[in-house]
Amino acid sequence: LHERHARPSLLPTTTAGRWAIGLALGGVALFVLAIIVSNPGMEESRRVPMFLLTVPAFAGLIGSGIATAIAWFRSGERSLLVLATMLPALFGLYFVVGELVFPH
């Protein structure tokens, strides 16, 4: 079979594909951590401003989308897991653009 028409796999086979998955997992983990540590029920001295964790989380999600595009189109990645990382990346991009265009 031609490489372009190769059968899709579950796990990534390229370095860019592994980066895409790592960045997506890191972004999601930072979001979960932001929710936990910015809990209003915590005492004031232990709380972390949500901004300090959500900005790197969005950067990780958008970076995973860029890495996914590079892996898919330039490196010939055919992993379904790498393709699935595009969904959180699009969510992150949609949210950031929405906040910049329509601030509140």
FENTAKA-V223232 format. One record per residue. PSI is psi as a letter, one per 20 degrees, with the letter a starting at -180 (* if undefined). NEAR is the number of other C-alpha atoms within 12 Angstrom. Layout:
PSI,NEAR / PSI,NEAR
This chain:
q,6 / q,7 / h,12 / h,14 / k,11 / q,12 / p,14 / q,19 / r,18 / g,17 / q,19 / q,28 / i,23 / r,24 / g,22 / h,30 / h,39 / h,28 / g,29 / g,41 / g,39 / g,25 / h,32 / g,39 / h,30 / g,28 / g,32 / g,31 / h,21 / h,27 / g,28 / g,18 / h,23 / h,25 / g,23 / g,19 / i,24 / k,24 / p,18 / i,16 / i,12 / q,13 / q,11 / h,12 / h,12 / i,13 / q,20 / p,20 / p,19 / h,21 / h,18 / h,19 / h,26 / h,28 / g,22 / h,24 / g,34 / h,35 / h,31 / g,36 / g,39 / h,35 / h,32 / h,41 / g,37 / g,32 / h,33 / g,42 / g,28 / g,25 / g,31 / g,32 / h,19 / h,17 / i,21 / k,27 / p,34 / k,30 / p,29 / h,23 / h,28 / g,41 / h,35 / h,25 / i,38 / h,34 / g,25 / h,33 / g,35 / h,27 / g,24 / g,31 / g,25 / g,20 / g,22 / g,21 / g,15 / h,14 / h,13 / h,11 / g,10 / m,10 / q,9 / *,6
